[in-house]
C-alpha cells in the first residue's frame, strides 16, 4: 500500500509586517515538533526573507492588491493554489480577503481553522470607560491555537529564534569594523501615538554618544530618512541605514544587533526573531494587548504613564489618540530608556 500523504498546511497571513514576523517563532516550533509537516506561507511577496531557511516551510508571494484583487482575483489565486493539494488551511489573518479565499477551500471540503483575534476582549481593554485592564493572550499563542485546532498542538518554549544571517559586502562596508556593540534604534511607527518624539530621541542619543556603541537608525520613507540623516550628521557613531539596503539586507543587519530599541512596531518583532534583546516603547498601546515581541522580558517593555493617561491602551493598533493624549510618549523619559539599554549592553 502507498504510504499516507504527508500533511501540508497552507498558512495565510497577508499583513502587516509585525504580524507576519510574529508567525515565524510559531512556525519554527511547529516544524520542529512535527518534522513530517510541510507548510506553505501565503503572504505579500515583500515578506519572503522572513521565511528563508526555515525547514519544511516554503513561501508563496501573492499581490492581492493588483494581480489577485477582489473576489475574482482571489478565485484566480485559489485556482493557482489548488493543485498543491493542501490537507488543511490555517487562516492567521481572519479579514474579509482571507475569508473569501478560505471559502473556496471550504467548498472543496479542505480542513481549516481561523485565528480568534479576541476582538471583544480587546474592545474591553481599549474602551475609555469600564475598561477591563488585564493581560490578554499573546498573538503568538493565538497563532499556535489555530494549528492546535488543525490537530497540531504547539508548545512555544521560547527557544524558537533564527540564526544570524550573513551580512552583504554593502552592509559590512557601511557599518565598518570598529569593535563596538551595535545598538539599533527604530523611532517610527505607523501611527503618531506610537512614535517617540525626535527631540527626546536627540537627548537619548546625546547620552549614548559617550558610550562606545555603533548606533544604527532604522526608518522607512523619504521624510524619515531625511530626519534621521540629521542625527547621523550630528553624532559620530550614529549611522542611518533607512532606505539604503534591501529588506533582506536590513533583516540580516538586525540579526547582528546587540540590542534594539523600537516602538510598538515591526522592527521590534524582527529583532526578537533573532533573540536580540529588544526594548519596546509603548505610547497609546500596551503590551497587555498581546503584541509584545517574542519572549522579551517585562523590564524591556517601557510604558507611558497610566496614572497620567488612564485611558491607555486607547486602541489595539495605536490609531486612536484621545484629546490630551498627544504627548503620552513624553512620559517615557530618555534617562529611563538609557538606563535599560546600558543594563543590557554593559
C-alpha positions in Angstrom: 0.0 0.0 0.0 1.3 3.5 -0.7 2.4 5.5 2.3 0.0 8.1 3.6 0.4 11.6 2.2 2.5 14.0 4.4 0.3 16.7 5.8 0.7 20.0 4.0 -0.8 23.2 5.5 -1.5 26.5 3.7 -0.8 29.3 6.2 -2.5 32.6 5.2 -1.1 35.9 6.7 -1.1 38.8 4.3 -0.1 41.8 6.5 1.1 43.8 8.4 4.9 43.4 8.8 4.9 42.9 12.6 2.1 40.3 12.4 3.9 38.4 9.7 7.1 38.4 11.7 5.2 37.0 14.7 4.3 33.9 12.7 8.0 32.9 12.5 8.5 31.6 16.1 5.3 29.6 15.8 6.3 28.0 12.5 9.7 27.2 13.9 8.2 25.4 16.9 5.6 23.7 14.7 8.1 22.3 12.2 10.5 21.2 14.9 7.8 19.3 16.8 6.2 17.9 13.6 9.1 17.2 11.2 6.8 15.4 8.7 4.7 18.5 8.3 5.0 20.8 5.3 4.0 24.5 5.5 3.4 26.9 2.6 3.1 30.6 3.8 0.9 32.8 1.7 1.7 36.5 2.1 2.9 39.6 0.3 6.0 38.9 -1.8 7.9 41.5 0.2 7.9 39.3 3.3 9.7 36.3 1.7 13.0 36.9 3.6 11.3 36.2 6.9 11.0 32.5 5.9 14.3 31.8 4.2 15.9 28.7 5.5 13.1 27.5 7.8 13.0 23.8 7.4 9.8 22.4 5.6 8.5 25.9 5.1 8.1 27.4 1.6 6.8 30.8 0.7 4.2 31.8 -1.9 4.0 35.5 -2.6 0.8 36.9 -3.9 0.0 40.5 -4.7 -3.6 40.7 -3.5 -3.9 44.4 -4.3 -3.2 44.1 -8.0 -2.8 40.7 -9.6 -5.3 38.9 -7.2 -7.5 41.9 -6.4 -11.2 41.4 -5.4 -13.3 38.2 -5.4 -12.4 37.3 -9.0 -8.7 37.8 -8.2 -8.9 35.7 -5.1 -10.6 32.9 -7.0 -7.8 33.1 -9.6 -5.4 32.7 -6.6 -7.3 29.8 -5.3 -7.1 28.0 -8.7 -3.4 28.6 -8.7 -3.0 27.1 -5.2 -5.5 24.2 -5.7 -3.0 21.9 -7.5 -0.8 21.9 -4.4 -3.5 19.7 -2.7 -3.2 21.2 0.8 -4.6 18.9 3.5 -5.5 21.9 5.7 -5.7 25.7 5.6 -4.7 27.9 8.6 -6.0 31.4 8.4 -3.9 33.6 10.7 -5.4 36.8 9.4 -9.2 36.5 9.6 -10.2 39.5 7.5 -12.5 39.8 4.5 -9.8 38.9 2.0 -8.7 35.8 3.8 -12.3 34.8 4.5 -13.1 34.9 0.8 -10.1 32.8 -0.1 -10.8 30.4 2.7 -14.4 30.0 1.5 -13.2 28.4 -1.8 -11.2 25.8 0.1 -14.2 25.1 2.4 -16.4 24.4 -0.6 -13.8 21.8 -1.6 -14.0 20.3 1.8 -10.5 21.2 2.9 -10.0 21.2 6.7 -9.5 24.7 8.0 -9.1 26.9 11.1 -9.1 30.6 11.7 -7.4 32.8 14.3 -9.6 34.1 17.2 -8.4 37.7 17.4 -10.2 38.2 20.7 -12.0 41.3 19.4 -14.4 41.5 22.3 -11.6 41.2 24.9 -9.5 43.9 23.1 -12.6 46.2 22.9 -13.0 45.8 26.7 -9.3 46.6 27.2 -9.3 49.7 24.9 -12.6 51.3 25.8 -12.2 54.5 27.8 -15.0 53.8 30.3 -15.5 50.5 32.2 -12.1 49.4 30.9 -11.1 45.8 31.7 -7.4 46.2 32.3 -5.9 42.7 32.2 -3.3 40.9 30.0 -4.7 39.1 27.0 -3.4 36.1 25.2 -0.3 36.8 23.1 -0.7 36.9 19.3 1.9 34.2 19.1 -0.3 31.9 21.2 -3.3 32.8 19.1 -1.4 31.6 16.0 -0.4 28.4 17.9 -4.1 27.8 18.8 -5.0 27.7 15.1 -2.6 24.9 14.4 -3.9 23.1 17.5 -7.4 23.2 16.1 -6.0 21.5 13.0 -4.6 18.7 15.1 -1.1 20.0 15.7 -0.7 21.4 19.3 2.3 23.7 19.5 4.5 24.2 22.6 6.1 27.6 22.5 9.2 27.2 24.6 11.0 30.5 23.9 13.8 28.8 22.1 12.4 29.5 18.6 14.8 32.0 17.2 16.5 32.3 13.8 20.3 32.1 13.4 22.3 35.2 12.5 22.3 35.9 8.7 25.3 36.6 6.6 25.9 40.3 6.0 26.3 41.5 2.5 29.5 43.4 1.5 27.4 46.5 1.1 26.2 46.4 4.7 29.6 45.4 6.1 31.3 48.4 4.4 28.6 50.8 5.5 28.9 49.7 9.2 32.7 49.5 9.4 34.7 47.1 11.6 35.2 49.1 14.8 34.9 46.8 17.9 31.7 48.5 19.0 28.5 46.9 20.2 25.7 47.5 17.7 22.5 49.2 19.0 19.6 49.5 16.6 17.0 52.3 17.1 13.8 52.5 15.2 11.9 55.6 16.5 9.0 55.5 14.0 5.7 53.6 13.8 2.6 53.5 11.7 0.7 55.9 13.9 1.7 59.1 15.8 0.5 57.7 19.1 3.4 55.1 19.0 6.3 57.3 17.8 8.9 58.6 20.1 9.4 62.4 19.9 12.6 63.3 17.9 13.6 66.0 20.4 13.6 63.3 23.1 15.5 60.9 20.8 18.1 63.6 20.5 18.5 63.7 24.2 18.9 60.0 24.3 21.4 60.0 21.5 23.5 62.7 23.3 23.7 60.4 26.4 24.5 57.3 24.3 27.2 59.2 22.4 29.5 58.9 25.4 29.4 55.1 25.1 31.4 53.0 22.6 28.4 51.8 20.6 27.6 51.8 16.9 24.1 53.3 16.8 22.1 52.2 13.8 19.0 54.1 12.9 16.1 52.4 11.0 13.3 54.1 9.2 11.1 54.0 6.1 10.1 56.7 3.7 11.9 59.7 2.3 10.8 62.0 5.1 12.0 59.6 7.8 15.3 59.2 6.0 15.8 63.0 6.0 15.0 63.3 9.7 17.4 60.5 10.6 20.2 62.0 8.4 20.3 64.9 10.8 21.2 62.7 13.7 23.8 60.9 11.6 25.5 64.2 10.9 25.3 65.3 14.5 26.7 62.3 16.3 30.0 60.5 15.4 29.0 56.9 16.0 25.4 57.1 14.5 24.7 55.6 11.1 21.4 56.0 9.3 20.5 52.9 7.2 17.0 54.0 6.3 16.4 53.4 2.6 20.0 52.2 1.9 19.6 48.4 1.9 17.2 45.8 0.6 14.7 44.3 3.1 16.8 41.0 3.2 20.0 43.0 3.9 18.2 45.0 6.6 16.9 41.8 8.2 20.4 40.3 8.2 21.8 43.5 9.8 19.2 43.3 12.5 20.2 39.7 13.3 23.7 41.0 14.2 22.5 43.7 16.7 23.4 43.5 20.4 20.2 45.3 21.3 17.2 47.0 19.6 15.1 50.0 20.7 11.8 50.1 18.9 8.3 51.3 19.2 5.3 49.0 19.1 6.2 48.2 15.5 7.6 45.7 13.1 11.2 46.4 13.9 10.9 45.2 17.4 9.4 41.9 16.2 12.1 41.5 13.6 14.8 41.9 16.3 13.1 39.4 18.6 13.1 36.8 15.8 16.9 36.5 16.2 16.9 36.6 20.0 18.1 40.2 20.1 17.3 41.9 23.4 14.5 44.3 22.4 13.4 47.3 24.4 9.9 48.4 23.3 8.3 51.8 23.9 4.5 51.8 24.4 2.6 55.0 23.9 -1.2 54.8 23.5 -0.9 51.0 23.1 0.1 48.5 25.7 1.7 45.0 25.9 -1.4 43.6 27.5 -3.0 43.6 24.0 -0.7 40.7 23.1 1.6 42.3 20.6 4.8 42.3 22.6 8.0 41.0 20.8 8.5 37.3 21.2 9.8 36.2 24.7 11.1 39.6 25.7 11.1 40.2 29.5 8.7 42.6 31.2 11.5 45.0 32.1 12.1 45.6 28.3 8.5 46.9 27.9 8.8 50.6 28.8 5.3 52.1 29.0 3.7 55.5 29.1 2.4 56.7 32.5 -1.1 55.3 33.0 -1.7 57.3 36.1 -1.4 60.4 33.9 -3.1 58.8 31.0 -5.6 56.2 32.4 -7.3 55.5 29.0 -4.2 53.7 27.8 -4.5 51.5 25.8 -6.7 53.6 23.6 -6.8 51.1 20.7 -5.2 47.9 19.6 -3.1 49.5 16.9 -2.4 53.0 18.2 -4.6 54.7 15.6 -6.8 56.4 18.2 -5.3 59.3 20.2 -7.9 60.9 22.5 -7.8 64.6 23.2 -5.0 65.4 25.6 -3.1 62.2 24.8 -0.8 63.5 22.0 2.1 63.7 24.4 1.9 60.3 26.1 5.3 59.3 24.8 6.9 62.2 26.6 6.1 60.4 29.9 8.8 57.8 28.9 12.0 59.7 29.9 15.2 59.4 27.8 17.1 58.6 31.0 14.8 55.6 31.7 15.5 54.2 28.2 19.2 54.9 28.6 19.4 53.1 31.8 17.7 50.0 30.5 19.9 49.9 27.3 23.0 50.3 29.5 21.9 47.4 31.6 21.6 45.2 28.5 24.7 46.3 26.6 27.1 46.8 29.5 
